[in-house]
Amino acid sequence: MLNELRDLLAVVPESASKDDYRLTVVDDNVLMKPSAATRSKTYRFLRDRFALDPDVPVFRVLRLLWEKDEVGQPLMALLTAAFRDPVLRSTVPLVLERQQGQAIHSREFGQAIESAFPDRLKEKTLKSTGENTTSTYKQSGHLSKRNPSVRELVKATPGSATMALLFASLQGAGGHALLQSDWVRLLDSPPEMVLSEARIAASRGWLELRQAGDVLDISFHKLMSAIGRPS
């Protein structure tokens, strides 16, 4: 729901509360949904994937970077959704293992989810979830728009590099291991390019990067301070 997220964040100020997001979607119908039920369903989906709550640090990071890196919005949306949603996250290895131009079918996403969460979802739900997952990766740029979808390559941006490195750090990676994490691999960019985008991010105060020979140190003290969280 990339377009819905873009439309919502375009009209709701960064200072908004959790309730403001709900009122904007459900009561004000800023996303132009045809019924009250659809408005509520849309809000729940956006809330589950992106939090829409300034008290949730991941959403605060997304909100901080969103308007500052428009090119990186599809990747930042995907990274946030995958960080919050274990079902979507379980499909990441399938995407990463495919080479450019290789097909990925929606049923394969369903199979990956079934493997990660055996006997949790019914066949009909797996089918629809696989189709929705395909749509998600089309919106992020990892899959082509045509059917059958084939793997395409995306490019790191300063905002998406910041978010990917942050998520890798939160999961315990450090130094050069950050660049080998699945979060950073989702950027489809060689380590040198990721570091180049990270240096731009550092110049904007989103992270701290120090590199001397084989030693790489990346931290997020200013970013955590900007969202009101201890680093």
C-alpha positions as CSV (number, residue, x, y, z in Angstrom):
1,M,0.0,0.0,0.0
2,L,2.8,2.4,-1.0
3,N,0.5,4.9,-2.6
4,E,-1.8,5.0,0.4
5,L,1.2,5.5,2.8
6,R,2.5,8.3,0.6
7,D,-0.9,10.1,0.5
8,L,-1.3,9.7,4.2
9,L,2.1,11.0,5.2
10,A,1.7,13.9,2.7
11,V,-1.2,15.3,4.7
12,V,-0.5,14.3,8.3
13,P,2.2,16.4,9.9
14,E,5.1,14.8,11.7
15,S,3.8,16.2,15.0
16,A,0.6,14.2,14.7
17,S,-0.6,11.7,17.3
18,K,-1.6,8.1,16.8
19,D,-5.2,9.1,16.9
20,D,-4.6,11.7,14.2
21,Y,-3.6,9.0,11.7
22,R,-6.7,7.0,12.5
23,L,-9.1,9.9,12.2
24,T,-7.5,11.0,9.0
25,V,-8.0,7.6,7.4
26,V,-11.3,6.5,8.9
27,D,-13.2,9.7,9.6
28,D,-11.8,12.1,7.1
29,N,-11.4,9.5,4.4
30,V,-8.3,11.2,3.0
31,L,-7.5,8.0,1.1
32,M,-10.8,8.1,-0.7
33,K,-12.1,4.7,0.2
34,P,-15.7,3.8,-0.9
35,S,-17.0,2.6,2.5
36,A,-16.5,2.8,6.2
37,A,-15.5,-0.8,6.3
38,T,-12.8,-0.3,3.7
39,R,-11.5,2.7,5.5
40,S,-11.2,0.8,8.7
41,K,-9.5,-2.1,6.9
42,T,-7.1,0.2,5.2
43,Y,-6.2,1.8,8.5
44,R,-5.6,-1.5,10.2
45,F,-3.3,-2.7,7.4
46,L,-1.3,0.5,7.4
47,R,-1.1,0.5,11.2
48,D,0.0,-3.2,11.4
49,R,2.8,-2.7,8.8
50,F,4.0,0.8,9.6
51,A,2.7,1.5,13.2
52,L,1.4,5.0,12.5
53,D,2.3,5.8,16.0
54,P,5.0,8.4,17.1
55,D,5.6,6.3,20.2
56,V,7.0,3.5,18.1
57,P,10.7,4.2,17.3
58,V,10.7,2.4,13.9
59,F,7.9,4.7,12.7
60,R,9.6,7.7,14.1
61,V,12.7,6.8,12.0
62,L,10.5,6.3,8.9
63,R,8.7,9.6,9.4
64,L,12.0,11.4,9.9
65,L,13.6,10.1,6.7
66,W,10.4,9.9,4.5
67,E,10.3,13.4,3.1
68,K,14.0,13.8,3.0
69,D,14.5,10.9,0.6
70,E,11.6,10.6,-1.8
71,V,13.5,8.3,-4.1
72,G,14.1,5.8,-1.3
73,Q,10.5,5.8,-0.1
74,P,9.6,2.4,-1.7
75,L,12.6,0.7,-0.1
76,M,12.1,2.4,3.3
77,A,8.4,1.3,3.3
78,L,9.4,-2.3,2.5
79,L,12.1,-2.3,5.2
80,T,9.7,-1.0,7.8
81,A,7.0,-3.5,6.9
82,A,9.4,-6.4,6.8
83,F,10.9,-5.4,10.2
84,R,7.4,-5.3,11.8
85,D,5.8,-8.2,9.9
86,P,7.3,-11.7,10.4
87,V,5.3,-13.2,7.6
88,L,6.7,-10.7,5.0
89,R,10.1,-11.1,6.6
90,S,10.0,-14.8,6.0
91,T,9.9,-14.2,2.2
92,V,13.0,-12.1,2.1
93,P,15.5,-15.0,1.5
94,L,13.5,-16.1,-1.5
95,V,13.8,-12.6,-3.1
96,L,17.5,-12.4,-2.2
97,E,18.4,-15.8,-3.7
98,R,17.0,-14.9,-7.2
99,Q,19.2,-13.4,-9.8
100,Q,18.1,-10.5,-12.0
101,G,15.7,-11.7,-14.7
102,Q,14.7,-14.9,-12.9
103,A,10.9,-15.4,-12.3
104,I,9.3,-15.5,-8.9
105,H,5.7,-16.8,-8.7
106,S,3.2,-15.9,-6.0
107,R,2.8,-19.5,-5.1
108,E,6.5,-19.6,-4.2
109,F,5.9,-16.8,-1.6
110,G,3.0,-18.9,-0.2
111,Q,5.3,-21.9,0.0
112,A,8.0,-19.8,1.8
113,I,5.4,-18.6,4.3
114,E,4.1,-22.1,4.9
115,S,7.6,-23.4,5.5
116,A,8.2,-20.6,8.0
117,F,4.8,-21.0,9.7
118,P,3.7,-24.6,9.1
119,D,0.0,-25.3,9.5
120,R,-0.7,-21.7,10.6
121,L,-2.5,-20.5,7.5
122,K,-5.1,-22.2,5.3
123,E,-4.4,-22.8,1.7
124,K,-6.7,-20.0,0.5
125,T,-5.0,-17.6,2.9
126,L,-1.6,-18.7,1.7
127,K,-2.6,-18.1,-1.9
128,S,-3.9,-14.6,-1.2
129,T,-0.9,-13.8,1.0
130,G,1.4,-14.9,-1.8
131,E,-0.3,-12.6,-4.2
132,N,-0.2,-9.7,-1.8
133,T,3.5,-10.4,-1.2
134,T,4.2,-10.3,-4.9
135,S,2.4,-6.9,-5.1
136,T,4.6,-5.7,-2.2
137,Y,7.8,-6.5,-4.0
138,K,6.5,-5.0,-7.2
139,Q,6.0,-1.7,-5.4
140,S,9.4,-1.8,-3.8
141,G,11.0,-2.4,-7.2
142,H,12.3,-5.9,-6.5
143,L,9.9,-7.5,-9.0
144,S,8.8,-6.4,-12.4
145,K,5.3,-5.2,-13.0
146,R,4.6,-7.8,-15.7
147,N,3.3,-11.3,-15.2
148,P,5.0,-13.6,-14.5
149,S,7.1,-11.3,-12.3
150,V,10.9,-11.4,-12.7
151,R,13.5,-10.2,-10.3
152,E,14.7,-6.7,-10.8
153,L,17.4,-4.8,-9.0
154,V,16.9,-1.7,-6.8
155,K,19.5,0.8,-5.7
156,A,20.4,2.1,-2.3
157,T,19.7,5.6,-1.3
158,P,20.8,7.6,1.8
159,G,17.6,7.0,3.6
160,S,17.2,3.3,2.8
161,A,20.9,2.7,3.6
162,T,20.4,4.3,7.0
163,M,17.3,2.2,7.8
164,A,18.8,-1.0,6.6
165,L,22.0,-0.5,8.5
166,L,20.0,0.5,11.6
167,F,17.9,-2.6,11.5
168,A,21.0,-4.8,11.0
169,S,22.6,-3.0,14.0
170,L,19.4,-3.6,16.1
171,Q,19.8,-7.3,15.4
172,G,23.3,-7.4,16.7
173,A,25.5,-6.9,13.6
174,G,28.4,-4.5,13.7
175,G,31.3,-3.5,11.5
176,H,31.5,-5.1,8.1
177,A,28.9,-7.7,9.2
178,L,26.3,-4.9,8.8
179,L,26.9,-5.0,5.1
180,Q,26.2,-8.7,4.9
181,S,22.9,-8.6,6.7
182,D,19.7,-9.4,4.8
183,W,18.5,-5.8,5.5
184,V,21.4,-4.4,3.6
185,R,21.2,-7.1,0.9
186,L,17.7,-6.0,0.2
187,L,19.2,-2.8,-1.3
188,D,20.7,-4.9,-4.1
189,S,23.8,-2.7,-4.0
190,P,27.5,-3.6,-3.6
191,P,29.0,-2.7,-0.2
192,E,30.9,0.2,-1.8
193,M,27.7,1.8,-3.0
194,V,26.0,1.2,0.3
195,L,28.9,2.9,2.1
196,S,28.8,5.7,-0.3
197,E,25.1,6.3,0.4
198,A,25.9,5.9,4.1
199,R,28.5,8.7,3.9
200,I,25.8,11.0,2.4
201,A,23.5,10.0,5.3
202,A,26.3,10.8,7.7
203,S,26.7,14.2,6.2
204,R,23.0,14.8,6.9
205,G,23.3,13.7,10.5
206,W,21.4,10.4,10.2
207,L,24.3,8.2,11.3
208,E,28.0,8.3,12.2
209,L,30.5,6.4,10.1
210,R,34.1,5.9,10.8
211,Q,36.4,3.8,8.6
212,A,40.1,3.2,8.9
213,G,41.6,0.4,6.9
214,D,39.7,-2.8,7.6
215,V,37.9,-1.3,10.6
216,L,34.3,0.0,10.0
217,D,32.2,1.6,12.8
218,I,28.7,2.8,12.1
219,S,26.5,4.2,14.9
220,F,23.2,6.1,15.2
221,H,23.6,8.4,18.2
222,K,22.2,11.5,16.4
223,L,19.4,9.6,14.8
224,M,18.3,8.1,18.1
225,S,18.5,11.5,19.8
226,A,16.4,13.0,17.0
227,I,13.6,10.6,17.6
228,G,13.8,11.0,21.3
229,R,15.3,7.6,22.1
230,P,18.5,6.7,24.0
231,S,21.2,5.3,21.7
